[in-house]
């Protein structure tokens, strides 16, 4: 196995709505709202489901890697319910090996309602469900050892039990990559993330806002200096300014693609990571890895959703 991803197993449920549905349900267009199960079911009860897809940040990256022809797998916690079955089917259809045995749980499978208004904007309503309860018993030790690399998701650090899962995964991993996931996530777990990036992660994926927040700076020069001290791989996406890889004393830059017809930024970072990691495990140069990441993210932002195919 080339890469094993571990992350939030969230089922994306895509629904088309009229604008008034948002105001009627106290939702703000283009934002993501975390809700409990009761509110989630209330919103869902008035909707017609268009599509159900296995989602979650690292899962999106793993599917991207599979679509590029790589042998990949995923661990994420779902319930043995209807959406849990659909989650596994969706990954299997994409040739992703799913190393998780579903069990009857008291908490349902995590779900994200993706509400698409006529202007193509996406508003998300997320119920994390069982996804955030992954623990060390859910980690397949043999699968970790037999993978060249594991890819972890910062979002999972929001709950207590996943830390034991992360520690077990890192203990047996041959190589470890991680995405910092989200600026708010970084701010909540700054000390832990700083320790991970400095001491335990071989390749860190971050956007400019996340890494500046992590090291408490407003200067990108300081980000470069921090990356050089790491003696690991720090991969930073900068939106229109392109992307940068800092590996030891080496700083490699890649321009963004221009004149794109952007429809939806969801999945841009996930597919960038997929492209970069595809290059990494197939012995591309660092510049070629950045270019592949840029190509993948450029394609996905010109589509609705986080799937290229």
BELZI-V386170 format. One record per residue. N is the residue number from 1. PHI is phi as a letter, one per 20 degrees, with the letter a starting at -180 (999 if undefined). OMEGA is omega in whole degrees, 0 to 359 (NA if undefined). BURIAL is I if it has 9 or more other C-alpha atoms within 8 Angstrom, else O. Layout:
N_PHI_OMEGA_BURIAL ; N_PHI_OMEGA_BURIAL
This chain:
1_999_181_I ; 2_f_184_I ; 3_c_175_I ; 4_d_178_I ; 5_e_175_I ; 6_c_184_I ; 7_a_177_I ; 8_f_176_I ; 9_e_183_I ; 10_d_176_I ; 11_e_175_I ; 12_e_178_I ; 13_d_187_I ; 14_e_181_I ; 15_c_175_I ; 16_e_183_I ; 17_c_170_I ; 18_e_183_O ; 19_g_184_O ; 20_f_178_O ; 21_f_181_O ; 22_f_181_I ; 23_f_180_I ; 24_f_182_O ; 25_d_176_O ; 26_l_180_O ; 27_d_178_I ; 28_d_183_O ; 29_g_175_O ; 30_m_177_O ; 31_d_175_O ; 32_d_181_O ; 33_d_175_O ; 34_e_183_O ; 35_c_174_I ; 36_e_186_O ; 37_f_182_O ; 38_f_181_O ; 39_f_180_O ; 40_g_181_I ; 41_f_179_O ; 42_f_180_O ; 43_f_184_I ; 44_f_186_O ; 45_f_182_O ; 46_d_187_O ; 47_d_172_O ; 48_d_183_O ; 49_e_179_I ; 50_e_188_O ; 51_b_177_O ; 52_c_185_I ; 53_c_174_I ; 54_f_182_I ; 55_c_188_I ; 56_o_188_I ; 57_g_182_I ; 58_f_176_I ; 59_g_177_I ; 60_f_178_I ; 61_f_182_I ; 62_f_177_I ; 63_f_177_I ; 64_g_178_I ; 65_f_178_I ; 66_f_180_I ; 67_f_176_O ; 68_e_174_O ; 69_n_181_O ; 70_e_179_I ; 71_e_189_I ; 72_c_181_I ; 73_b_185_I ; 74_b_170_I ; 75_c_176_I ; 76_b_190_I ; 77_e_174_I ; 78_c_174_I ; 79_e_175_I ; 80_e_179_I ; 81_c_184_I ; 82_g_181_O ; 83_f_176_I ; 84_f_176_I ; 85_f_181_I ; 86_f_179_I ; 87_f_181_I ; 88_f_180_I ; 89_f_182_O ; 90_f_178_I ; 91_f_182_I ; 92_f_178_I ; 93_f_180_O ; 94_e_180_I ; 95_m_174_O ; 96_d_178_I ; 97_f_184_I ; 98_d_182_I ; 99_e_175_I ; 100_b_179_I ; 101_e_181_O ; 102_f_177_I ; 103_c_173_O ; 104_f_182_O ; 105_c_178_O ; 106_f_182_O ; 107_d_182_O ; 108_f_174_I ; 109_g_178_I ; 110_f_185_I ; 111_b_175_I ; 112_c_174_I ; 113_f_177_I ; 114_d_186_I ; 115_e_183_I ; 116_d_178_I ; 117_e_183_I ; 118_g_179_I ; 119_e_179_O ; 120_m_176_I ; 121_f_180_I ; 122_d_176_I ; 123_d_187_I ; 124_d_176_I ; 125_c_188_I ; 126_d_170_I ; 127_d_187_I ; 128_f_177_I ; 129_l_184_I ; 130_f_186_I ; 131_g_183_I ; 132_e_182_I ; 133_d_179_I ; 134_g_180_I ; 135_c_187_I ; 136_f_179_I ; 137_f_180_O ; 138_e_185_I ; 139_e_180_I ; 140_e_185_I ; 141_g_181_O ; 142_f_180_O ; 143_f_178_I ; 144_f_183_I ; 145_f_184_I ; 146_e_177_O ; 147_d_178_I ; 148_f_185_I ; 149_b_169_I ; 150_d_180_I ; 151_c_187_I ; 152_d_186_I ; 153_d_180_I ; 154_g_180_I ; 155_g_185_I ; 156_f_181_I ; 157_f_184_I ; 158_f_180_O ; 159_d_182_I ; 160_f_187_O ; 161_f_182_I ; 162_g_179_I ; 163_f_178_I ; 164_f_177_I ; 165_f_179_I ; 166_f_182_I ; 167_f_178_O ; 168_f_181_I ; 169_f_181_I ; 170_f_180_I ; 171_f_185_O ; 172_d_185_I ; 173_f_173_I ; 174_f_179_I ; 175_b_185_I ; 176_c_172_I ; 177_d_180_I ; 178_b_170_I ; 179_d_180_I ; 180_f_168_I ; 181_m_194_I ; 182_a_183_I ; 183_f_180_I ; 184_f_177_O ; 185_f_178_I ; 186_f_183_I ; 187_f_179_I ; 188_f_189_O ; 189_c_189_I ; 190_g_183_I ; 191_f_180_O ; 192_f_182_O ; 193_f_179_I ; 194_f_177_I ; 195_f_180_I ; 196_f_183_I ; 197_f_183_I ; 198_f_194_O ; 199_d_191_O ; 200_c_184_I ; 201_d_179_I ; 202_e_180_I ; 203_c_178_I ; 204_d_174_I ; 205_d_182_I ; 206_b_169_I ; 207_e_187_I ; 208_f_181_I ; 209_f_182_O ; 210_f_183_I ; 211_f_176_I ; 212_f_177_I ; 213_f_183_I ; 214_f_183_I ; 215_d_175_O ; 216_l_179_O ; 217_b_171_I ; 218_d_186_O ; 219_d_178_O ; 220_f_175_I ; 221_f_178_O ; 222_f_175_O ; 223_f_178_I ; 224_g_180_I ; 225_f_178_O ; 226_f_180_O ; 227_f_180_I ; 228_f_180_I ; 229_f_185_O ; 230_f_188_I ; 231_l_172_I ; 232_c_180_I ; 233_d_176_I ; 234_d_184_I ; 235_d_187_I ; 236_d_173_I ; 237_e_186_I ; 238_c_179_I ; 239_m_182_O ; 240_f_180_O ; 241_e_176_O ; 242_n_183_I ; 243_b_183_I ; 244_c_171_I ; 245_d_178_I ; 246_d_183_I ; 247_c_187_I ; 248_m_180_I ; 249_e_184_O ; 250_e_176_O ; 251_c_183_I ; 252_d_182_I ; 253_d_177_I ; 254_b_180_I ; 255_f_173_O ; 256_f_176_I ; 257_e_184_I ; 258_d_173_O ; 259_l_177_O ; 260_e_176_O ; 261_e_187_O ; 262_f_179_O ; 263_d_190_I ; 264_a_183_I ; 265_e_180_O ; 266_g_176_I ; 267_n_182_I ; 268_g_179_I ; 269_f_180_I ; 270_f_183_I ; 271_f_172_I ; 272_f_179_I ; 273_g_179_I ; 274_g_180_I ; 275_f_180_I ; 276_f_182_I ; 277_f_174_I ; 278_g_178_I ; 279_f_183_I ; 280_f_184_I ; 281_f_177_O ; 282_d_172_O ; 283_m_171_O ; 284_f_169_I ; 285_f_180_O ; 286_g_179_I ; 287_g_179_I ; 288_f_176_I ; 289_f_178_I ; 290_f_180_I ; 291_f_179_I ; 292_f_176_I ; 293_f_179_I ; 294_f_179_I ; 295_f_182_I ; 296_f_181_I ; 297_f_178_I ; 298_f_179_I ; 299_f_188_I ; 300_f_182_I ; 301_f_175_I ; 302_d_177_I ; 303_c_172_I ; 304_e_178_I ; 305_n_186_O ; 306_d_178_I ; 307_c_180_O ; 308_f_181_O ; 309_d_NA_O
